[in-house]
Amino acid sequence: MLPIDSNTKQKAVDILVSAFSTVPGALWVVKKDKKLKLRVKALCEYCLETSLQKDGGFISSDQKGVALIFDSRKKQKFILSLLGYIMLGNHCIGWDRAWSIIVRERTIQQKRPNTPHLYFWMLAVEDNENGVETIIELRDFAYELSRKANLPICLETTSERNRIMYQRYGFEVYDTWEVAEQNLKIWFMKREVA
């Protein structure tokens, strides 16, 4: 795994967009209109940029996988955070939906542990069917970060398939949130330091 830099940034965005274009949690955030693909791309660019500012953007050695994982105590500079939110409002969420997204994010943040942890924001693989080696590299990298920092790893998923995979890799569900009006369930998961 290597930190994402200017040479690999566009490739990382492409991988994220490919992986998250059909994920219910990502689609919940973006405004659904004729610009849906551009809005998903804007969301992925925002997530990547935010993670890079927190030293948490990595790409696999074969450049087919991306991990956005960082220490929960790392913060963005206020001005960069503000600019990111303005970009989200203009290009991703739409200002008419901003309040509902703020409420969503507040609920999700309240369910995260109040203790230091590594936050695994996004995991994306270019080829989910044949990308086993890439997934193993991402997994082992996250485990090593966890051991070195002596911090558990926390994440959320809206995919039943991913929940099962994460449980196979030692994560436990510590909370859930069902959003009936969106027909969406979010699993909050944690893996202790091993």
N, C-alpha and C positions, 0 to 999 in steps of 0.2 A: 504494500500500500504506500502511496505517495501523496503528499499534500497537493491539492489542486492548485495549479498556478495558471498564469496567463496562457500557456501553451495547451493546457488540458481543460480549461474552463468551459469552452463551447461544447466539447465532447461530453463533459459532465452534465451540462444542461440538457443535451440531447437524450442522454440516458435517463435522466429524471423525468423529462416530458414523456418519453416512451413508456416508462413504468407507471406514471401517475395519471395518465390520460383517462384511465377507466376506474381508478380507485374511488370508492364512494366518499371517503373523507375529503379528498382533494376536490372532487366535483361538488361537494356541499359548500365549499368555500367560494368557488368561482361563480360569477354571474353566468347564467345559462342564456346565451344568445348566439347570434351568428358568428361571434368572435371567440367561441369557446376554446378552440385550440390555442389562440393567442393568449387567452386569459390563463390557461393552464401553464403555458410557457412563462408568463409573467410571474405566476405563483412559484414555479420552480426556480426562476432566476432570483426571486426575493429570498427564498429559503437558502439557496446556495450562498448568496452574498452575505446574508446574516450569519450563516455558519462559518464562512471564511473570516468574518470579523471577530469570531470567537475561537479562531484557530481550530475549526472543526470540520473542514471539508477535505475528503480523501477520495482518491480514485485507485482502483485495483491495478496491479502490475500489467494485466492484459488490456487495460482501459475499457473494460466491459462492465464494471461495477462501481457504484458510488456509495459512500457512507458519509452522512452528515451526523456527526456525533461530537458532543462537546461537554465540558464541565458546566454544570448548571449554575455555578457561581460566576461564570464569565458574563459580562454585560457589554452591550454595545455603547458606543458614544451616543449621547442624546440626539445630536443633530443627524447622525447616520440612521438612527432608529426612526426619527421623524420623517426623513426623506424616504425611507423604505415604506412607511405607512402611507405616505402620499402616493407613492408609486402603486401600491396595492389598491388604494381607493380608485385611482384613475384607470388602471390597466387590468385589474383582476376582479375585484369584488364588486365595484360599483358603489357609489356613495349612498344610494338608496338602500343598500343592504348592510352598510357599515355597522349599525347598531346591533343587528342580530349576530354579526360575526364577532363583535366585541363581547357580547354576552356568551357566545360559544367559547371563545378563548378564555374568558374569566372562569367559566365552569371547568374547563379542561385543566387550567393551571391550579385551581383549588383541589383537584383530585391528585395532582402530582405530589410526591413526598416533599416535605419542608426541610429535609436534610440534604446535604450535598450528594450529588449523583452525576453520572454521565447520562446525558439526554441523547438518546438515539432517535433523532428527528426523522430521518429518511434513509431508507436502504433501497437501492435500485440496481437492478441487473438488466443488462441489455437483452439477454436471452435467457428467460426463466426456464425454458425447457432443457437447454443444454449448458446452462451456466453453473453447474454444480461446483466446479473448481473455483469459480469466482465467488460464489456464495460462501464457500468454506474459507476462502481468503478473507472476506469481509468479516465473517464470524470470528475467526481466530484473531484478527486485528482488534476487534472490539473487546474480546476477552482479555487480550494482552494490555490494552489501554486500561481496562478495569483493574487488572492486577497491579499495574504500575502505579495508578493513582489511588489504589485501595478504595475504590468507589463502586457501588452497585450501578447497574445499567437500567434505565427506565425508558419505556416507550409506550406509544399507543398504536393500536391498529383497528381498522374498521373491516378488515378482511378475516373471515372465519378461517380460510386456508392459511393465512399468515399467522393467526393466533395458534393454530395447531403446530405449525413449523416452529414458532418461537417456544412453545411449550416443550417440544422435542429437544430444543437447545438449552433447556434449563430455566426458562422464564416462567414465572407464575403470575396468574391474574390476581391483582389485589383490589380491583374495583371495576365497575362497568357503568356505562351511561347509555340509556336507550332514548333516542330522540324520535318519538313516535311520528311527528309530522314529517320527518325526513325518511322514515323507515330505515333508521340507521342505528347500529349498536357500536359502541366504542369500548374496546377492552384496554384497560390500563395494566401494564405488565412490568415486572421487575425481575432482574437476575442479580442475586447477591454475588459478592466477590468470591471467586473460587480459586 
